Amino acid sequence: MSHSEGISLRKFADKIGVTEATLRKWCRAGKVIGARLHPLTRKWVIYPPAKLALDNFHPKSLRCLGKGGAA
């Protein structure tokens, strides 16, 4: 894979260990740096360097955790 070539949502979800639906939600919410919605196919493509911007978020959802750390 070249540096400018993107990967599919499914491949990236498998790579980071989350479901495709969860990753799609994160892309819509702007939590995946490097994710772009293709204008013709309307599918998400992840371009390098892809990162998750989920600092204070639970890995399985988009709800913010409180300061105490308990959900």
Contact map, one row per residue, 1 for C-alpha under 8 A:
11101000000000000000000000000000000000000000000000000000000000000000000
11111000000000000000000000000000000000000000000000000000000000000000000
11111000000000000000000000000000000000000000000100000000000000000000000
01111100000000000000000000000000000000000000001100000000000000000000000
11111110000000000000000000000000000000000000001100000000000000000000000
00011111000000000000000000000000000000000000111100000000000000000000000
00001111101100000000000000000000000000000000111000000000000000000000000
00000111111100000000000000000000000000000001110000000000000000000000000
00000011111110000001001100000000000000000001110000000000000000000000000
00000001111111000001000000000000000000000000000000000000000000000000000
00000011111111100000000000000000000000000000000000000000000000000000000
00000011111111110000000000000000000000000000010000000000000000000000000
00000000111111111111001000000000000000000000000000000000000000000000000
00000000011111111111000000000000000000000000000000000000000000000000000
00000000001111111000000000000000000000000000000000000000000000000000000
00000000000111111100000000000000000000000000000000000000000000000000000
00000000000011111110000000000000000000000000000000000000000000000000000
00000000000011011111011000000000000000000000000000000000000100000000000
00000000000011001111111000000000000000000000000000000000000000000000000
00000000110011000111111100000000000000000000000000000000000000000000000
00000000000000000011111110000000000000000000000000000000000000000000000
00000000000000000111111111000000000000000000000000000000000110000000000
00000000100010000111111111100000000000000000000000000000000000000000000
00000000100000000001111111110000000000000001000000000000000000000000000
00000000000000000000111111111000000000000000000000000000000000000000000
00000000000000000000011111111111000000000000000000000000000001000000000
00000000000000000000001111111111001100000001000000000000000000000000000
00000000000000000000000111111110000000000000000000000000000000000000000
00000000000000000000000011111110000000000000000000000000000000000000000
00000000000000000000000001111111100000000000000000000000000000000000000
00000000000000000000000001111111100000000000000000011100000000000000000
00000000000000000000000001100111111000000000000001111000000000000000000
00000000000000000000000000000111111000000000000011111000000000000000000
00000000000000000000000000000001111100000000011111100000000000000000000
00000000000000000000000000100001111110000001111001000000000000000000000
00000000000000000000000000100000011111000001111000000000000000000000000
00000000000000000000000000000000001111100111100000000000000000000000000
00000000000000000000000000000000000111111111100000000000000000000000000
00000000000000000000000000000000000011111100000000000000000000000000000
00000000000000000000000000000000000001111100000000000000000000000000000
00000000000000000000000000000000000001111110000000000000000000000000000
00000000000000000000000000000000000011111111000000000000000000000000000
00000000000000000000000000000000000011001111100000000000000000000000000
00000001100000000000000100100000001111000111110000000000000000000000000
00000111100000000000000000000000001111000011111000000000000000000000000
00000111100100000000000000000000011100000001111101000000000000000000000
00011110000000000000000000000000011100000000111111000000000000000000000
00111100000000000000000000000000010000000000011111000000000000000000000
00000000000000000000000000000000110000000000001111100000000000000000000
00000000000000000000000000000001111000000000011111110000000000000000000
00000000000000000000000000000001110000000000000011111000000000000000000
00000000000000000000000000000011100000000000000001111100000000000000000
00000000000000000000000000000011100000000000000000111110000000000000000
00000000000000000000000000000010000000000000000000011111111000000000000
00000000000000000000000000000000000000000000000000001111100000000000000
00000000000000000000000000000000000000000000000000000111110000011000000
00000000000000000000000000000000000000000000000000000111111011111000000
00000000000000000000000000000000000000000000000000000101111111111000000
00000000000000000000000000000000000000000000000000000100111111000000000
00000000000000000100010000000000000000000000000000000000011111000000000
00000000000000000000010000000000000000000000000000000000111111100000000
00000000000000000000000001000000000000000000000000000000111111110000000
00000000000000000000000000000000000000000000000000000000110011111000000
00000000000000000000000000000000000000000000000000000001110001111100000
00000000000000000000000000000000000000000000000000000001110000111111111
00000000000000000000000000000000000000000000000000000000000000011111111
00000000000000000000000000000000000000000000000000000000000000001111100
00000000000000000000000000000000000000000000000000000000000000001111110
00000000000000000000000000000000000000000000000000000000000000001111111
00000000000000000000000000000000000000000000000000000000000000001101111
00000000000000000000000000000000000000000000000000000000000000001100111
